[in-house]
Amino acid sequence: MKSSLFILVLITAASCSNKVIYYGRTYSPTGSMDIFFRESDITEPNEIMGKVTYEITAKRNSDKVQDKIVDRMKEKGADAILFDEISLTNTGSTTGGAVAGVGKKRGFLGLFGSKSKYTKGQMIKATLLKYKKNL
């Protein structure tokens, strides 16, 4: 029972964290990085080195979010980042509960119910690029 509770707490804590999830290759860290929002703006020959996803609460400042992603991806060696998708999301969780009491006429009175809580979030998806001249 205790191990099941520990695993549940661990999964819940992991799902609430704001992680930058990256899949791709890693190169030597870069000092600067170009930022793009349209693929047509990229003129330098390049190759796709990876994809990044970041899901956070909608309350976070967008400048700080962008800075965090850029700083983390410089560590991966990206020369440029193309922000593919920035969207608002809704995440929810349901909690259940029960309240019981004693009634005078029937002996037992029980109330059962659940509550859903929805949180607005942001989903940021981007593509990391490595310029061919830097390979």
C-alpha angles and dihedrals in degrees: 000000000000092000091051091052091048091052091049091051091047093051091047092050092048093049092052096051121101103235130173103225114205131183118182148058126325127218134175111303117270128221098215136020134199117232122214135179098182126048090218090065092064109096102162115093107251148158128227108252099179153320129258132198127188124181119187143152116288090236093074118105109255093220091055091046092052091047091051093051093046093048092049093047093049085062088057090054100251118163093195142008126212112201101217102177136009113179142159117245138189119221123184143187132194125215124195129208145169133208122193132189141163120260123204098226105034102028097231134048121183131184120194129182149135136228128213122208121195124198126194115230143171126241115201120188123183143170121228119218133200116201113235091228088063097050 
